[in-house]
Amino acid sequence: MLKQSQLVIFYKVDFVLIIGYTFEKIYRREYDMNNEREVKGKKGKGCLIVVLVTLGSVIALFFGLLAIGNSMMRDFEPSEQITQNASQTNVTLSSVEDEVEVVAFEPYEEINKLSVGDTVTFNNWDITLNSFEFTDRISTSGSFFYSPSEGNTYLYAVVTVTNRATGPRTFLPMFPSGSDIRTNIIYDDTFTFSRINLLTYRECLEGRSTNPLAPTTGSLIYSIADLAAQSDGSLILRLFNDRDEIVFTLR
């Protein structure tokens, strides 16, 4: 938007141009009404006046544009109030940065120093790893038993869980999703082995509904390679959901 001073300058320039145009018309009309000799004299004077008026118009236009440019440049200069506000903002941001406490995250190994016998609260469950062992045979009622496939063995873990929610829940649902807990075994920080569900083995925790505040003890059973069971490499039991995880170090 143009300021009032800028509009006044434009009006003055237009007024000068209109005067010059009017003088030119007057002398051209006299040229048609007088004889050639008289007209030549007046024509010379008219041309001189027109040249002077035109020159004056150009000069006025130049200074008018110069004044407009200076005025517009002043509009772009930051005001004292803006500069003061920016300075205050910088001081405020500096104060906030001084008050921020830098938190150093602990390494993964430091956070999950859990081993056999430890209890941890995870996803509203108190979880204790009581013991574990390797076996190639799990007996059920009667003479029936389970055995792993060739080249594998069972990792049999005994776990106690306590439901800290306000209603009954299942520790390991048959079809987990979202925040439901899942589990596996990781060997040598690389190889993953899944748990198995022995349908007729009643000691399994899988699919068992648990009341609030009532400790429940059962088993978690995994099928792992013989090499992983017999090796000295690291072995961890991992419990996780879609947001977090915990690990128990077995070896």
CORRATA-V739062 format. One record per residue. N is the residue number from 0. PSI is psi in degrees with one decimal (NA if undefined). Layout:
[[N/PSI] [N/PSI]]
This chain:
[[0/135.2] [1/142.0] [2/171.1] [3/-38.8] [4/-35.6] [5/-38.8] [6/-38.3] [7/-40.8] [8/-41.8] [9/-42.6] [10/-39.7] [11/-42.1] [12/-44.6] [13/-36.8] [14/-43.1] [15/-42.3] [16/-38.8] [17/-39.8] [18/-44.2] [19/-41.7] [20/-38.3] [21/-44.8] [22/-39.2] [23/-41.5] [24/-40.2] [25/-46.6] [26/-29.6] [27/-33.9] [28/-39.1] [29/-30.0] [30/-37.4] [31/-23.2] [32/-21.6] [33/168.0] [34/171.0] [35/-34.6] [36/-46.5] [37/-38.3] [38/-36.0] [39/-42.8] [40/-46.5] [41/-33.0] [42/-40.7] [43/-43.5] [44/-40.1] [45/-41.7] [46/-39.1] [47/-43.5] [48/-42.1] [49/-42.5] [50/-44.4] [51/-42.0] [52/-42.0] [53/-42.9] [54/-42.3] [55/-38.0] [56/-42.3] [57/-44.1] [58/-44.2] [59/-39.9] [60/-40.6] [61/-50.4] [62/-31.2] [63/-45.7] [64/-36.7] [65/-41.3] [66/-39.0] [67/-42.3] [68/-43.9] [69/-38.6] [70/-39.6] [71/-35.4] [72/-36.3] [73/-30.6] [74/-30.5] [75/-11.3] [76/131.6] [77/136.5] [78/163.8] [79/-35.8] [80/-41.0] [81/-44.4] [82/-41.3] [83/-41.9] [84/-40.5] [85/-40.4] [86/-42.1] [87/-37.4] [88/-43.0] [89/-39.7] [90/-41.3] [91/-44.3] [92/-38.6] [93/-38.2] [94/-40.7] [95/-42.3] [96/-34.6] [97/-28.8] [98/-13.1] [99/129.1] [100/123.9] [101/121.3] [102/122.6] [103/122.1] [104/137.0] [105/147.2] [106/157.7] [107/-39.8] [108/-31.9] [109/-34.2] [110/-39.2] [111/54.2] [112/69.4] [113/143.5] [114/-177.1] [115/131.3] [116/-15.5] [117/153.0] [118/136.4] [119/147.8] [120/123.8] [121/123.3] [122/42.5] [123/28.4] [124/133.8] [125/122.1] [126/126.2] [127/125.6] [128/107.1] [129/-45.3] [130/171.1] [131/159.6] [132/162.9] [133/137.8] [134/153.9] [135/14.6] [136/127.8] [137/115.7] [138/144.8] [139/-166.1] [140/144.6] [141/-144.4] [142/3.6] [143/143.8] [144/162.0] [145/143.8] [146/146.9] [147/165.0] [148/164.9] [149/136.0] [150/4.3] [151/165.5] [152/164.9] [153/139.3] [154/116.2] [155/111.1] [156/136.5] [157/124.1] [158/141.3] [159/129.1] [160/147.0] [161/123.9] [162/117.7] [163/5.1] [164/176.1] [165/-5.6] [166/172.4] [167/144.2] [168/165.0] [169/125.6] [170/-49.9] [171/90.6] [172/153.1] [173/-33.7] [174/81.1] [175/152.7] [176/156.9] [177/-120.6] [178/0.5] [179/146.1] [180/137.1] [181/169.1] [182/153.4] [183/175.7] [184/136.3] [185/124.8] [186/130.9] [187/32.1] [188/16.8] [189/-48.8] [190/134.0] [191/135.6] [192/134.4] [193/158.8] [194/159.6] [195/153.7] [196/111.0] [197/103.9] [198/-37.1] [199/5.1] [200/109.4] [201/-11.9] [202/-10.1] [203/144.1] [204/-15.3] [205/129.3] [206/10.5] [207/124.0] [208/134.3] [209/130.2] [210/157.6] [211/140.5] [212/7.4] [213/109.4] [214/137.1] [215/128.4] [216/135.6] [217/-169.3] [218/150.3] [219/126.5] [220/131.6] [221/145.7] [222/118.0] [223/162.2] [224/146.5] [225/-39.3] [226/-40.8] [227/-34.7] [228/-35.3] [229/-16.2] [230/166.7] [231/3.6] [232/163.2] [233/147.8] [234/123.3] [235/148.6] [236/123.3] [237/130.7] [238/132.5] [239/162.9] [240/-161.3] [241/-0.6] [242/-28.0] [243/178.1] [244/159.8] [245/156.2] [246/142.6] [247/127.8] [248/118.6] [249/-33.3] [250/NA]]
